[in-house]
Amino acid sequence: MEQVIAQGFPPEFDSPELHWKKDQMLERTIEQLQLDPTIDFLKSSTGIRRRALIGRALVSAPDVLLLDEPTNHLDID
């Protein structure tokens, strides 16, 4: 799950100086989306996959993020 979300980071986060910030943002995003970082992305439910993909979009720090029916099929109680 972490690898999928980490794919959303811009290239400048690959520098050693920003490694700590990347780890912190990744951990916070996983926590906020209530994801288990150890779950295999391909074996998870559709809702969990969608939440992970939203996380991938969020770590890129977009100015605007448009979501069509954002809570549809997210496995939220």
Number of C-alpha atoms within 10 A of each C-alpha: 21 21 13 15 22 20 15 18 18 12 9 10 16 11 10 10 10 12 13 12 12 19 14 11 17 23 14 14 20 19 12 10 13 13 18 13 17 8 12 13 18 10 9 12 12 14 15 23 21 19 22 27 17 18 25 23 17 19 19 17 12 9 6 7 9 7 8 6 7 11 12 10 14 15 13 10 3
